[in-house]
Amino acid sequence: MSNFMRTQFPIAIFIICQFYIFFEFFIPIPGGPALTALLGKWVVGVSNFALLLGALNLIRFHGKNIVQQTKNEWYHGAIILASMAAMFLSGWFFKPVYTWLYANIYTGLNTALMCYVGFYFYSAMYKTFKVRNFESFITLFACITMLIANAPISGTVWGLADIGVWIANVPGSGAWRGFLMSAALGMFAVAIRAAMGLERAYTGGSD
Amino acid sequence: MSLIYAGKIVGFIMSIGFFASLIYGIKYLTNRKIRTIPGLDAIDESIGRAVEMGRPVHFCPGGGTLTDYTAPQTIAAIALIGYVAGQCAQRGAKYIVTINVAHTLPAIEEIIRTNYVKHGKVEEYSSDIVRFLPDQVSLFAYDMDLFEREQIASNILIGAYFWEAIVLAEYGGSVGALQIAGTARQSQLPAFVASCDYLIIGDEMYASAAKVSDNKGQIGSIAGQDVCRAIVVAIMVIGFIAALLGSGAIANILKI
């Protein structure tokens, strides 16, 4: 593929779309919202097409592990490829089987794995809630106050709910808004760098 | 019909002003020095540690895409994936990238290959470096197995993260990896603060991407961004004083 098609052409498309959507947000353009909606649909279409690349990556990587009998990996690959084939074929030819597999195996496994999130939050909290210095004491105090403020007991203990709400609304909101403004400016800068062709990571970064 | 939608006039003027400031920075403030970002410096340290231990470096850009509000974070993450690829190629560390957003795959594969070629290590580049998993649950399930099996030395979690952040960070810590995390998603920052050794917070992530590029224009844009920040802070201070004096003038002007 030529350098033009790999880098300059995607950057040109990016710049045209970026400036069009930016101005369409502020300036009334006849038919503008409809065109923006159409561009959104194209994005969804292209993104879905990219799923094929993902599937090819999975087949290539795990297929290679199976063929080479890679230690501790080949049987994972076999399970993944067999599951992919089962879901694909059942979805295509036997819809009730697909629905059963989805509801009774995929959803169950998914939910079981999601439980890790709760478990790891507790282990992270345990590590964080150790008072090593003044800052960690403030963190601990804010966290415990927020925990109690959100617990049913907060209504019966005078002042606790108010302290929690104040921490969330005043110092908490202030800090988050400052963070958000700073991050938004950073996002704006990335967009401008990309529009000027300085930031090329999204094209693979090749010159 | 008005030229600009009502309620967006000041927003439009400010956007144009920010645009001009950034262009000015990119053109004229290119010799500025970006302050040290500890998380970024720790990336080099963690790669050195991985080389000494003979264990891999793992990078995950999270669940951000190139098609929504997480795109700038994903672009910054891809730039850092390229930087880490270059460092790993140069120093001989094994590199593994796990992703769960299919349309980022071509860009990530390309930037890694480019960096291996740039450092003259094209023979060490393998298509197995990037591993695609179809969703967040399969991503962290695979990564937990990977961390345990490969005993990764470095776990770099930079990008737009969702609820998978806490699992990846906590499990990475449990295998003894040096962990560097970065995101501009405020809901996941506490998880990273609790579990990781170094944190690249919000805007620092975009600045890190510019810093590793070694491109003077990109570095100038950070200086231009500081001009925008100064304007925003000035408006906030004036608005705060006006509100204290009982005037809602600044708030009303911003609504025009």
Boltz contact constraints between the chains, C-beta under 6 A:
constraints:
  - contact:
      token1: [A, 26]
      token2: [B, 4]
      max_distance: 6.0
  - contact:
      token1: [A, 26]
      token2: [B, 8]
      max_distance: 6.0
  - contact:
      token1: [A, 26]
      token2: [B, 12]
      max_distance: 6.0
  - contact:
      token1: [A, 27]
      token2: [B, 4]
      max_distance: 6.0
  - contact:
      token1: [A, 28]
      token2: [B, 1]
      max_distance: 6.0
  - contact:
      token1: [A, 43]
      token2: [B, 67]
      max_distance: 6.0
  - contact:
      token1: [A, 47]
      token2: [B, 67]
      max_distance: 6.0
  - contact:
      token1: [A, 47]
      token2: [B, 103]
      max_distance: 6.0
  - contact:
      token1: [A, 50]
      token2: [B, 102]
      max_distance: 6.0
  - contact:
      token1: [A, 50]
      token2: [B, 103]
      max_distance: 6.0
  - contact:
      token1: [A, 51]
      token2: [B, 102]
      max_distance: 6.0
  - contact:
      token1: [A, 53]
      token2: [B, 102]
      max_distance: 6.0
  - contact:
      token1: [A, 53]
      token2: [B, 105]
      max_distance: 6.0
  - contact:
      token1: [A, 54]
      token2: [B, 102]
      max_distance: 6.0
  - contact:
      token1: [A, 54]
      token2: [B, 105]
      max_distance: 6.0
  - contact:
      token1: [A, 54]
      token2: [B, 132]
      max_distance: 6.0
  - contact:
      token1: [A, 57]
      token2: [B, 132]
      max_distance: 6.0
  - contact:
      token1: [A, 58]
      token2: [B, 132]
      max_distance: 6.0
  - contact:
      token1: [A, 61]
      token2: [B, 128]
      max_distance: 6.0
  - contact:
      token1: [A, 61]
      token2: [B, 131]
      max_distance: 6.0
  - contact:
      token1: [A, 72]
      token2: [B, 149]
      max_distance: 6.0
  - contact:
      token1: [A, 110]
      token2: [B, 137]
      max_distance: 6.0
  - contact:
      token1: [A, 113]
      token2: [B, 137]
      max_distance: 6.0
  - contact:
      token1: [A, 113]
      token2: [B, 141]
      max_distance: 6.0
  - contact:
      token1: [A, 116]
      token2: [B, 167]
      max_distance: 6.0
  - contact:
      token1: [A, 117]
      token2: [B, 163]
      max_distance: 6.0
  - contact:
      token1: [A, 117]
      token2: [B, 166]
      max_distance: 6.0
  - contact:
      token1: [A, 120]
      token2: [B, 166]
      max_distance: 6.0
  - contact:
      token1: [A, 120]
      token2: [B, 167]
      max_distance: 6.0
  - contact:
      token1: [A, 120]
      token2: [B, 170]
      max_distance: 6.0
  - contact:
      token1: [A, 121]
      token2: [B, 166]
      max_distance: 6.0
  - contact:
      token1: [A, 123]
      token2: [B, 170]
      max_distance: 6.0
  - contact:
      token1: [A, 124]
      token2: [B, 170]
      max_distance: 6.0
  - contact:
      token1: [A, 124]
      token2: [B, 194]
      max_distance: 6.0
  - contact:
      token1: [A, 124]
      token2: [B, 195]
      max_distance: 6.0
  - contact:
      token1: [A, 128]
      token2: [B, 194]
      max_distance: 6.0
  - contact:
      token1: [A, 176]
      token2: [B, 186]
      max_distance: 6.0
  - contact:
      token1: [A, 179]
      token2: [B, 186]
      max_distance: 6.0
  - contact:
      token1: [A, 179]
      token2: [B, 202]
      max_distance: 6.0
  - contact:
      token1: [A, 182]
      token2: [B, 202]
      max_distance: 6.0
  - contact:
      token1: [A, 182]
      token2: [B, 203]
      max_distance: 6.0
  - contact:
      token1: [A, 183]
      token2: [B, 184]
      max_distance: 6.0
  - contact:
      token1: [A, 183]
      token2: [B, 202]
      max_distance: 6.0
  - contact:
      token1: [A, 183]
      token2: [B, 203]
      max_distance: 6.0
  - contact:
      token1: [A, 185]
      token2: [B, 225]
      max_distance: 6.0
  - contact:
      token1: [A, 185]
      token2: [B, 228]
      max_distance: 6.0
  - contact:
      token1: [A, 185]
      token2: [B, 229]
      max_distance: 6.0
  - contact:
      token1: [A, 186]
      token2: [B, 203]
      max_distance: 6.0
  - contact:
      token1: [A, 186]
      token2: [B, 206]
      max_distance: 6.0
  - contact:
      token1: [A, 187]
      token2: [B, 72]
      max_distance: 6.0
  - contact:
      token1: [A, 188]
      token2: [B, 18]
      max_distance: 6.0
  - contact:
      token1: [A, 189]
      token2: [B, 22]
      max_distance: 6.0
  - contact:
      token1: [A, 189]
      token2: [B, 221]
      max_distance: 6.0
  - contact:
      token1: [A, 189]
      token2: [B, 225]
      max_distance: 6.0
  - contact:
      token1: [A, 190]
      token2: [B, 72]
      max_distance: 6.0
  - contact:
      token1: [A, 190]
      token2: [B, 75]
      max_distance: 6.0
  - contact:
      token1: [A, 190]
      token2: [B, 206]
      max_distance: 6.0
  - contact:
      token1: [A, 192]
      token2: [B, 22]
      max_distance: 6.0
  - contact:
      token1: [A, 193]
      token2: [B, 218]
      max_distance: 6.0
  - contact:
      token1: [A, 193]
      token2: [B, 221]
      max_distance: 6.0
  - contact:
      token1: [A, 198]
      token2: [B, 215]
      max_distance: 6.0
  - contact:
      token1: [A, 198]
      token2: [B, 217]
      max_distance: 6.0
  - contact:
      token1: [A, 198]
      token2: [B, 218]
      max_distance: 6.0
  - contact:
      token1: [A, 201]
      token2: [B, 75]
      max_distance: 6.0
  - contact:
      token1: [A, 201]
      token2: [B, 78]
      max_distance: 6.0
  - contact:
      token1: [A, 201]
      token2: [B, 79]
      max_distance: 6.0
  - contact:
      token1: [A, 202]
      token2: [B, 66]
      max_distance: 6.0
  - contact:
      token1: [A, 202]
      token2: [B, 75]
      max_distance: 6.0
  - contact:
      token1: [A, 202]
      token2: [B, 107]
      max_distance: 6.0
  - contact:
      token1: [A, 204]
      token2: [B, 107]
      max_distance: 6.0
  - contact:
      token1: [A, 204]
      token2: [B, 110]
      max_distance: 6.0
  - contact:
      token1: [A, 204]
      token2: [B, 111]
      max_distance: 6.0
  - contact:
      token1: [A, 205]
      token2: [B, 82]
      max_distance: 6.0
  - contact:
      token1: [A, 205]
      token2: [B, 111]
      max_distance: 6.0
  - contact:
      token1: [A, 205]
      token2: [B, 114]
      max_distance: 6.0
  - contact:
      token1: [A, 206]
      token2: [B, 114]
      max_distance: 6.0
